[in-house]
Amino acid sequence: MSDQMFLVGGAVRDALLGLPVQDRDWVAVGTTPKSLIDKGFVPVGKDFPVFLHPVTHEEVALARTERKTGSGYHGFQFHTDPDVTLEEDLGRRDLTINAMAQAEDGSLIDPYGGRRDLEARVLRHVSPAFAEDPVRILRLARFAARFGDFTVAPETMALMRGMVAAGEADALVAERVWQEVARGLMEKHPARMIEILRDSGALARIAPELDRLFGVPQPPAHHPEVDTGAHLLLVLEECARVDAPLPVRYASLCHDLGKGTTPEEEWPRHLKHEARGAALAAALSQRWRVPSDCKELAELVAREHTHVHQSLDFTPEARLRLMERSDAFRRPERFELLLLACECDARGRAGLRDRPYPQRAALLHDLRAVRSVDQAAISAAALAAGKQGPAIGQAIYEARRAALTACESDRPR
């Protein structure tokens, strides 16, 4: 076999599943970097030779093998000589469903049973080399979130648990954890990612704040599912159902972190869990180096979600304070995301997915009313009357409160 191109990985998998093919990656077998460059391929990448096709600009990698040389996922040495076979290249991949190739004539090359596992809906590692790269635990969990009806092969789960026990998960770096978690949160079944990470033991290593939510009870009157961890999974599934953006999904992941620190003697009540949760969300975001839009919304939702739930019974003054604390006047778009996260929280409960959540519409109604107040005109009038500083702020506050009071009868219930 020499100088041949094979379509590999996700493109082959998704085509067999009847899914749209997003990216097409190729492997070149029996060739050298010089030969590809002479044909017009453009070299890119640092860790191993990757090239861009001169016409399609699709990625082409030289067939390679790899050898573990250190801890974590950086410690690898690659071998890309022309004698590396396609089967050897496929053998270094993570899952059997990703270790298939298609020849240029359309024939399938499947040395590790990927098609069989696709049909059986199983996520299975290709070889014991899976254990050499802890990122593969995260990737498998992400694939479980994408393919919600797939199960994990028992031997693969056992392998991942062994990796965690050996400390491999501790070598994961923040940027890679966040990259995989963020992608998994945006899949159709994000709860499956959390379940797999928890079952493997990896969740306790990368996010103990999340892991300790499981087994913590809540009042059944508000949470028929009772278990805080079970509630978290339902909330994530609700986020996916409404196609929520990533900041909302991440905030939903973090919204109840404070309940994991409630002393057992106070169960099932969780007084003041909101402030504790906001601090834990901030710490997790810093550790994972989460983008600021996700980090800020997570802290806001953790701190304010119970107030939003209770807001139908708030006075105009209390609702105005809620909007002020949420910086809703300057950042109305983020306030809307807060309300969406709260709606997912309210509906992410056993048997309550379709119940109404008028709080969201009511607070959006309030925000429109308050934002209709002409701050510039009020400030100008106050200045003309000789008022300064706090007095001008008080005049704006009074106008906003009056706007809320005036629209009280039109407020959604």
C-alpha positions in Angstrom: 0.0 0.0 0.0 1.6 3.3 -1.0 0.7 6.9 -1.5 -3.1 6.5 -0.8 -5.6 8.8 0.8 -8.4 7.6 3.1 -11.3 9.4 4.6 -11.2 8.7 8.4 -12.9 9.3 11.7 -16.0 11.3 12.2 -16.9 11.7 8.6 -17.1 8.0 8.1 -19.0 7.4 11.3 -21.6 10.1 10.7 -22.1 9.0 7.1 -22.9 5.5 8.4 -25.3 6.9 10.9 -27.0 8.9 8.2 -26.0 12.2 9.8 -24.7 15.3 8.0 -20.9 15.2 7.6 -19.4 18.4 9.0 -15.7 18.0 8.6 -13.8 15.6 6.4 -10.4 14.5 7.6 -8.0 12.3 5.6 -5.0 10.1 6.2 -2.2 9.7 3.7 -0.5 6.3 3.7 2.9 5.4 2.2 4.1 9.0 1.5 6.3 11.7 3.0 6.0 15.4 3.8 8.2 16.3 0.9 6.0 14.3 -1.5 2.8 16.0 -0.3 4.4 19.5 -0.5 5.6 18.8 -4.0 2.0 18.1 -4.9 0.9 21.4 -3.5 -0.3 20.4 0.0 0.3 23.1 2.6 1.9 22.0 5.9 0.2 23.1 9.1 0.3 21.8 12.7 3.1 21.5 15.2 2.9 18.1 16.9 2.8 16.0 13.8 2.7 16.5 10.0 -0.7 17.8 8.9 -1.4 19.3 5.5 -4.2 21.2 3.8 -5.4 19.9 0.4 -4.4 22.4 -2.3 -8.0 22.5 -3.7 -10.5 21.4 -1.0 -8.4 22.8 2.0 -9.4 19.7 4.0 -6.9 18.4 6.5 -4.7 15.5 5.5 -2.5 13.9 8.1 0.3 11.4 7.6 -0.4 8.0 8.9 1.2 7.8 12.3 1.6 5.8 15.4 2.3 7.2 18.9 4.2 6.1 22.0 3.5 7.3 25.5 6.6 9.1 26.9 5.2 11.0 29.9 2.1 11.8 32.0 -1.1 13.5 30.9 -1.9 14.0 27.2 1.2 15.9 26.2 3.6 13.0 26.8 3.5 11.4 23.3 6.1 10.7 20.6 4.8 10.3 17.1 6.1 8.1 14.3 5.1 9.1 10.7 7.3 7.1 8.4 5.9 5.8 5.1 5.9 2.3 6.4 3.1 3.1 8.9 0.0 1.2 7.8 -3.6 2.5 7.8 -4.5 -0.2 10.3 -1.8 1.0 12.7 -3.0 4.6 12.3 -6.6 3.6 13.1 -5.4 1.5 16.0 -4.2 4.6 17.9 -7.6 6.2 17.9 -9.9 6.4 20.9 -13.2 4.6 20.0 -14.0 1.9 17.5 -16.7 4.1 15.9 -14.0 6.6 15.2 -11.5 4.0 13.9 -13.0 3.4 10.5 -11.8 4.6 7.1 -13.2 4.9 3.6 -11.0 4.3 0.5 -11.2 6.6 -2.5 -13.3 3.9 -4.2 -15.9 4.1 -1.4 -15.0 0.8 0.3 -15.1 0.7 4.1 -12.0 -0.3 6.1 -13.0 -1.4 9.6 -10.4 -3.4 11.4 -11.7 -2.8 14.9 -15.4 -3.5 14.6 -16.6 0.1 14.5 -19.6 -0.6 12.3 -20.7 -3.4 14.6 -20.5 -1.0 17.6 -22.4 1.6 15.7 -25.2 -0.8 15.0 -25.2 -2.0 18.6 -25.0 1.6 19.9 -21.9 1.0 22.0 -18.9 3.2 22.8 -15.9 1.0 23.0 -12.2 1.7 23.2 -10.0 0.5 20.3 -7.1 -0.8 22.4 -5.5 -0.5 25.8 -3.6 2.5 24.5 -6.9 4.4 25.3 -5.6 4.5 28.9 -2.6 6.6 27.9 -4.6 9.8 27.2 -6.9 11.1 29.9 -8.6 13.5 27.5 -10.2 10.4 26.0 -12.4 10.1 29.1 -13.8 13.6 28.4 -14.2 12.8 24.7 -16.1 9.6 25.4 -18.4 11.4 27.8 -18.9 14.1 25.1 -19.8 11.4 22.5 -22.3 10.0 25.0 -23.9 13.4 25.1 -24.1 13.5 21.3 -25.3 10.0 20.9 -27.7 9.7 23.8 -28.9 6.1 23.1 -25.3 4.7 23.1 -24.0 2.8 26.1 -20.4 2.4 27.3 -18.9 -1.0 26.9 -18.3 -2.5 30.4 -14.6 -3.1 29.7 -14.2 0.6 28.6 -15.9 1.9 31.7 -13.6 -0.4 33.8 -10.6 1.0 31.9 -11.6 4.6 32.6 -12.1 3.9 36.3 -8.6 2.5 36.3 -7.3 5.6 34.7 -8.9 7.8 37.3 -7.6 5.6 40.1 -4.1 5.8 38.6 -4.2 9.6 38.7 -4.4 10.2 34.9 -7.5 12.5 35.3 -5.4 14.7 37.6 -3.1 15.5 34.7 -5.9 17.2 32.7 -5.3 20.9 32.0 -8.0 23.5 32.5 -8.3 24.6 28.9 -8.8 21.1 27.6 -11.3 20.2 30.3 -13.3 23.3 29.5 -13.1 22.7 25.7 -14.6 19.2 26.1 -17.1 20.1 28.7 -18.4 23.1 26.7 -18.8 21.0 23.6 -20.6 18.3 25.6 -22.9 20.8 27.2 -24.0 21.9 23.7 -24.9 18.4 22.6 -28.4 17.0 22.5 -28.1 15.0 25.8 -25.6 16.9 28.0 -26.8 15.0 31.1 -25.3 11.9 29.7 -21.8 13.5 29.8 -22.2 14.2 33.5 -23.5 10.7 34.1 -20.5 9.1 32.3 -18.0 11.4 34.0 -19.5 10.5 37.4 -19.7 6.8 36.7 -16.0 6.7 35.7 -14.9 8.7 38.8 -13.6 11.6 36.7 -16.3 14.1 37.8 -15.0 13.9 41.4 -11.5 14.8 40.1 -12.3 17.6 37.7 -15.4 19.1 39.5 -16.0 17.8 43.0 -18.5 20.6 43.5 -20.7 18.9 41.0 -20.1 15.3 42.1 -21.1 16.0 45.7 -24.6 17.1 44.6 -25.6 13.5 44.0 -27.3 11.9 47.0 -28.2 15.3 48.5 -31.9 15.5 49.1 -34.2 18.5 48.5 -37.8 19.2 49.7 -40.1 16.9 47.6 -42.8 19.6 47.5 -40.6 21.6 45.2 -38.4 18.8 43.8 -40.3 15.6 43.2 -37.1 14.0 42.0 -35.6 14.8 45.5 -32.0 14.2 44.7 -30.1 17.4 43.8 -27.9 15.5 41.3 -30.9 14.1 39.6 -32.4 17.6 39.4 -29.2 18.9 37.8 -29.4 16.3 35.0 -33.1 17.2 34.3 -32.2 20.9 34.1 -29.4 20.2 31.6 -31.8 18.2 29.5 -34.3 21.0 29.6 -31.6 23.4 28.4 -31.0 21.1 25.4 -34.7 20.9 24.7 -35.1 24.7 24.4 -31.7 24.9 22.6 -30.3 27.3 25.2 -26.9 28.9 24.4 -23.7 27.8 26.2 -23.8 30.5 28.9 -27.2 29.3 30.0 -26.2 25.7 30.0 -23.0 26.4 32.0 -25.0 28.5 34.5 -27.5 25.7 34.8 -24.7 23.3 35.5 -23.5 25.5 38.4 -26.8 26.9 39.7 -27.2 24.6 42.7 -23.6 24.1 43.7 -24.2 25.6 47.2 -26.5 22.7 48.1 -23.5 20.4 48.0 -22.1 22.2 51.1 -25.3 22.2 53.2 -24.6 20.3 56.5 -26.5 17.0 56.6 -28.4 18.0 59.7 -30.0 20.8 57.7 -31.2 18.5 54.9 -33.5 18.7 52.9 -33.6 22.5 53.4 -30.8 24.5 51.9 -30.8 27.9 53.5 -28.5 30.5 52.0 -27.2 28.0 49.4 -27.4 30.8 46.8 -24.4 32.8 48.1 -22.4 29.6 48.7 -23.2 28.5 45.2 -22.1 31.8 43.6 -18.7 31.5 45.3 -18.3 27.9 44.2 -19.3 28.8 40.7 -16.7 31.5 40.6 -14.1 29.1 41.9 -15.0 26.4 39.3 -15.0 29.0 36.5 -11.5 30.2 37.6 -10.1 26.7 37.8 -11.5 25.7 34.3 -10.7 29.2 32.9 -14.2 29.6 31.7 -15.0 32.6 29.4 -16.3 35.7 31.1 -19.8 35.5 29.7 -20.3 32.0 31.1 -18.6 32.8 34.4 -20.6 35.9 35.1 -23.9 34.4 34.2 -23.2 31.3 36.3 -22.5 33.4 39.4 -25.6 35.5 38.7 -27.9 32.5 38.3 -26.5 30.8 41.4 -27.1 34.0 43.4 -30.5 35.0 42.1 -32.4 32.0 40.8 -34.6 31.5 43.9 -35.4 35.3 43.9 -36.5 35.0 40.3 -38.7 32.0 41.2 -40.4 34.0 44.0 -40.7 37.3 42.0 -44.4 37.0 41.2 -45.1 37.9 44.8 -42.5 40.7 45.0 -43.5 44.3 45.5 -42.4 46.7 42.8 -39.5 47.8 45.1 -38.3 44.2 45.5 -38.5 43.6 41.8 -36.6 46.8 41.1 -33.8 45.7 43.6 -33.6 42.3 41.8 -33.1 44.1 38.5 -30.5 46.4 40.0 -28.6 43.6 41.5 -28.6 41.8 38.1 -27.4 44.9 36.3 -30.5 44.5 34.1 -30.6 48.1 32.9 -27.1 48.1 31.5 -27.1 44.4 30.4 -30.7 43.5 29.4 -29.5 40.6 27.2 -27.8 38.9 30.2 -30.9 39.4 32.3 -32.9 37.6 29.6 -30.4 34.7 29.8 -30.8 34.7 33.6 -34.5 34.3 33.2 -34.1 31.5 30.6 -31.8 29.6 33.0 -34.3 30.0 35.8 -37.1 28.7 33.6 -34.9 25.6 32.8 -34.3 25.2 36.5 -38.1 25.4 37.3 -39.0 22.9 34.6 -36.1 20.5 35.2 -38.0 18.6 37.8 -39.7 15.2 37.7 -43.1 15.5 36.1 -43.0 19.3 35.8 -41.4 19.9 32.5 -44.5 21.4 30.9 -45.7 23.5 33.8 -46.1 27.3 33.2 -43.3 29.6 34.2 -44.9 33.1 34.2 -42.0 34.7 36.1 -39.9 35.0 32.9 -42.6 36.9 31.0 -43.5 39.0 34.0 -39.9 40.2 34.7 -39.3 40.9 31.0 -42.5 43.0 31.1 -41.1 44.8 34.1 -37.8 45.4 32.4 -39.4 46.9 29.4 -41.4 49.3 31.7 -38.3 50.4 33.6 -36.2 50.9 30.5 -38.9 53.2 29.1 -38.0 55.7 31.8 -36.1 58.6 30.2 -33.1 58.8 32.5 -31.5 61.7 30.6 -34.7 63.8 31.0 -35.0 63.1 34.7 -31.3 63.9 35.3 -31.6 67.1 33.4 -34.7 68.1 35.4 -33.0 67.2 38.6 -29.9 69.3 37.7 -32.1 72.2 36.8 -33.7 72.0 40.2 -30.3 72.1 41.8 -30.0 68.5 42.8 -26.8 66.6 42.6 -25.3 63.1 43.0 -27.5 60.8 45.2 -30.5 63.0 44.8 -30.4 62.5 41.0 -30.1 58.7 41.5 -33.1 58.8 43.9 -35.1 60.7 41.3 -34.4 58.0 38.7 -35.2 55.3 41.2 -38.6 56.9 42.0 -39.4 57.1 38.3 -38.6 53.5 37.7 -40.6 52.4 40.7 -43.6 54.5 39.4 -43.3 52.8 36.0 -43.5 49.4 37.7 -46.4 50.4 39.8 -48.3 51.9 36.8 -48.0 48.7 34.7 -48.9 46.3 37.6 -52.3 45.4 36.2 -50.8 44.4 32.8 -48.2 42.1 34.4 -48.3 38.5 33.3 -49.4 36.0 36.0 
